[in-house]
Amino acid sequence: MPTQSEALSSTLAVVRIATSVFFLFFGEYKIFDSGFAHGGFQQYLQGYVQNDSVGFYRPFLRSLILPHAVFFGYLVGVMELFIGMSLLLGLWVRPASIVGILYMANLTLATWWAPGRGVPTWRYFGNELDHLPLLFLFMMFFASDAGKAWGLDGLRRRR
């Protein structure tokens, strides 16, 4: 019978691998379907800049990201593929988790006001259900060093 620690490590490995599938799908479509980088990403950015993002974050999106939207559109896809492959293989899980934390924090800042201004607070958190749970998962993957169980990080450490 596995110890509680072994059971937790195995559970985190299953969750890590399941999470990887989402990021592989997200990244794949952004890289191999040019519609995201050449139009779709710009549309998202326009909405973030005009309405949805937190005030202090708008100048960053407007002056740095939007003028180079095609580059950043592909970069988002590459980043998602990196996260997905890392989580799937259990290789470099901690660095990938840091990238994931930063990515989810960016998406949260970019979409915070999407429900509108002056609505009940729960609506802002409800709107972020795409981002906040993943942010928390990345924190857990980082803190637990989730690549140790069923991953190449664990194999590298044992050698």
Secondary structure in CASP SS format (residue, H / E / C, confidence):
PFRMAT SS
TARGET T0000
AUTHOR 0000-0000-0000
METHOD secondary structure of the structure
MODEL  1
M C 1.00
P C 1.00
T C 1.00
Q H 1.00
S H 1.00
E H 1.00
A H 1.00
L H 1.00
S H 1.00
S H 1.00
T H 1.00
L H 1.00
A H 1.00
V H 1.00
V H 1.00
R H 1.00
I H 1.00
A H 1.00
T H 1.00
S H 1.00
V H 1.00
F H 1.00
F H 1.00
L H 1.00
F H 1.00
F H 1.00
G H 1.00
E H 1.00
Y H 1.00
K H 1.00
I H 1.00
F H 1.00
D C 1.00
S C 1.00
G C 1.00
F H 1.00
A H 1.00
H H 1.00
G H 1.00
G H 1.00
F H 1.00
Q H 1.00
Q H 1.00
Y H 1.00
L H 1.00
Q H 1.00
G H 1.00
Y H 1.00
V H 1.00
Q H 1.00
N H 1.00
D H 1.00
S C 1.00
V C 1.00
G H 1.00
F H 1.00
Y H 1.00
R H 1.00
P H 1.00
F H 1.00
L H 1.00
R H 1.00
S H 1.00
L H 1.00
I H 1.00
L H 1.00
P H 1.00
H H 1.00
A H 1.00
V H 1.00
F H 1.00
F H 1.00
G H 1.00
Y H 1.00
L H 1.00
V H 1.00
G H 1.00
V H 1.00
M H 1.00
E H 1.00
L H 1.00
F H 1.00
I H 1.00
G H 1.00
M H 1.00
S H 1.00
L H 1.00
L H 1.00
L H 1.00
G C 1.00
L C 1.00
W C 1.00
V H 1.00
R H 1.00
P H 1.00
A H 1.00
S H 1.00
I H 1.00
V H 1.00
G H 1.00
I H 1.00
L H 1.00
Y H 1.00
M H 1.00
A H 1.00
N H 1.00
L H 1.00
T H 1.00
L H 1.00
A H 1.00
T H 1.00
W C 1.00
W C 1.00
A C 1.00
P C 1.00
G C 1.00
R C 1.00
G C 1.00
V C 1.00
P C 1.00
T H 1.00
W H 1.00
R H 1.00
Y H 1.00
F H 1.00
G H 1.00
N H 1.00
E H 1.00
L H 1.00
D H 1.00
H C 1.00
L H 1.00
P H 1.00
L H 1.00
L H 1.00
F H 1.00
L H 1.00
F H 1.00
M H 1.00
M H 1.00
F H 1.00
F H 1.00
A H 1.00
S H 1.00
D C 1.00
A C 1.00
G C 1.00
K C 1.00
A C 1.00
W C 1.00
G C 1.00
L H 1.00
D H 1.00
G H 1.00
L H 1.00
R H 1.00
R H 1.00
R H 1.00
R C 1.00
END
